[in-house]
Amino acid sequence: MAPRRGHGEKTVLKGLLQGFNRRTSRDAHAESGSEAGPRYAQALESYERGDRATAEAVCRSLLEQVPRHAPAWSLLARIALDEKQLERALDCYAHILSAQPDEPDYLVDAAEINRRAGNLARALELSEQALALRPQDARAWRVRGNALEELDRLDEALDCLRREIELRPGDINVHSNLLFLSNRADLLPPQQLAVEYRRWGELYADPLTAAAETHANAPDPERTLRVGYVSADFRRHAMAYFVEPFLARHDRRALRVFCYSNNPRPDDVSLRLRGLADEWRDIAGVSDDEAARLIRDDRIDILIDLAGHTGGNRLPLFARKPAPVQMTWLGYLGGTGMAAMDYRISDHYADPVGEADGEYRERLLRLPHSKWCYLPPASMPACNVLPALGRGCVTFGSFCSFPRISNAMLRTWAQLLHRLPGSRLRMIGAPSGESLDRMLEIFDAAGVYADRLDLVGRLPLDACLQQYLEIDIALDSYPCNGGTTTCESLWMGVPVVSCSDPKARSGAARSGFSLLSNAGLPELAAPTLEEYVEVALRLAADLSGLAQLRATLRERLRVSPLLDAGGFTRDLEALYRDAWREWCRLHAERTPC
C-alpha cells in the first residue's frame, strides 16, 4: 500500500480545537465582568451542552449589539466547523481579524481554516503574520508547512517541520511527520534519510527498549507460533483488502493469530476481520505500557506492525519490545528507525537486494514474489469494453490522492495530453481552490485546456469504483506510487503506467514496479518521466491491443502472485518461521549450558 497519511492533518485539527477550547475558557473569564459577559456565557454553556442552535442564536443576538465581539464570532466559527461549513467559518474569521488583527492565536486559526478551504496563499500570509508576532509558535509552523506541502513546495514544508521539531523536541508525532513527508516525497538521499530514521529511534524508542524485560518464550524452533498484528486500520479501509487474505488462510496448526486493534470506531469490516483471528484485543484506549504487558501475557512470539510512521501507529508500544521478534510491514513504505524493530518485510522489486539493505535500520526480509496480496472488493463492477472504442478518443485517469501528485507529475501528464491530441484526463479526487488553479496553469502552459479535463471530487468507494468504467489507461503518481488504486485499476482491466525506477531512492517510488512486475506487466513501469510518456503513448496507439488487454487482465491478475492468497500466506509463514528459528539459535548461543 502507498503511504496514506501521517499525524499532521489530525494533529492540526486537534490543535485548532484545543485552541478554541483554550480561548473560549479565556474569553469567558475575560468577559465575565463585561456587559456582554452573561450573554456570551449563556451561548458558551449552550454550546457545551450540545445545543448549537441556541448557542448560535445567542451569539448573533449579542453581535447585533456588539458587532466586533471577537469571542462570539469565534464561537460561531467553531459551530460552523462542527457543521463542516468552511465558508461560514471564514466569514467569522474575517470579522475576528477586523476586530483583533494582532492576536496570534486567531491568525493561526484563520490560516488553518483558509488552508482547509484551499486558500493557500492566504494561509501562508496569515501564518507569516502570526510568526512575525510570535516566532516560537509551533502550531503556526505546522499550518504553514501543511500549506506549503499542498503547493508542492516540499523543501520549504520540510524546513517548517524542522522548526516545529526544534520547538517541540519531545513531540514524537512531529518527528514522525518529518519522516513521513521525506519518505513520501523522496526528498533526501537514502543515507541521509536512514540517519533521520535512526535519530527518531534513538530519541524516542531506544531508551524504552533498553529498559525492556527479557523474554520467557520457549525457544523451540518448530512449535506453534503465536503471531500478533497491530493496526489502527482493522476497519473499512484500504488496508483490509491486503490483510484479509492472509488472516483467512493462516495455517492454525503452525501459528495462532492475535489481532491488536488500535481503532476506536470498529465497523462491519472490523467484525469480519475479528472473526478471522484466534484472539482479538482492542487496545485503542490502552496505554503503551498496559498494551505491552497484555502482549507479553499473551506470550506473542512474533509481533507485526502494520502502520509504520502513519497516523494511529503504536511504535512506542513496539519500542517496549513486548515480543522477542518484531517486524514492520504493509501500511508504510519505509522503516521505523528503531532498534526494537528487528525486520522489515518487502520484496526484491520494491527493495532490490544489495541496493536497499543499507536504507533501513531493520533487516530486510523479502517475500519471494510480492509483498502484497490483494482481495478485490465484493462491490467491484464487471469489466466493460474499452471506452475509447465508442468515444473515438483515449481517456487517461488518475485515482491518486492529490497531495501525492507533484508539479513534475502534472507537467508530465500535460505533456502526454499535448502529444496525443483529442485525449482526455479524468481525475478522481481533483483539488479545489488554489491547488486547482495551480494544476490548470500547468496544463495551460502545455497548451492543454480545461475542456479536456474531467475533474471529479472525492467519491465514496462504490462510486469511485464505477469510474474505472470510464478510463482506458490509468496514470500512477511519482515519486510516491499508488498501491490500492493500482490493484483496483488492474482488476478492472485498466492498465497502469507508472514511473517506478527500480534504482529509485525510495521504496515508495518502487512500489509500482513491484505491483506491475507481479501482475506480469513490468514494461509499464518506466524508469523516467520521459519514458513514462512514451509508454502511455504506445499503449494509446494500439486500441485493439488495449481492448484485448482490458478483456483479459482480470483473469491474468486472478492467477498472478498478487491474488494468490494461499501461496502468499505460505511464503509469509515460511518467512516467520525462518525468523523464529534465527531467534531460537541466537537465544541458545546467549544462554549458558
Buried (B, 14 or more C-beta within 10 A) or exposed (E): BBBBBBBBBEBBEEBBEEBBEEBBEEBBEEBEEEEBBEBBBBBBBBBEEEBBEBBBEBBEEBBEEBEEBBBBBBBBBBBBBEEEBBEBBBBBBEBBBEBBEEBBBBBBBBBBBBBBBBBBEBBBBBBBBBBEEBEEBBBBBBBBBBBBBBBBBBEBBBBBBBBBBEBBEEBBBBBBBBBBBBBBBBBBEBEEBBEBBBBBBBBBBBEBBEEBEEBEBEBEBEBEBBBBBBBBBBBBBBBBBBBBBBBBBBEEEBBBBBBBBBBEEBEEBBEBBBEBBEBBBBBBEBEBEEBBBBBBEBBBBBBBBBBBBBBBBBBBBBBBBBBBBBBBBBBBBBBBBBBBBBBBBBBBBBBBEEEBEEBBBBEBBBBEBBBBBBBBBEEBEEBBEBBBEEEEBBBBBBBBBBBBBBBEBBBBBBBBBBBBEEBBBBBBBBBEBBBBBBBBEBBEEBEBEEEBBBBBEEBEEEEBBBBBBBBBBBBBBBBBBBBBBBBBBBBBBBBBBBBBBBEBBBBBBBBBBBBBBBBBBBEBBBBEBEBBBBBBBEBBEEBEEBBEBBBEBBEBBEEBBBBBBEBBBBBBBEBBBEBBEBBBEEBEEEEEE
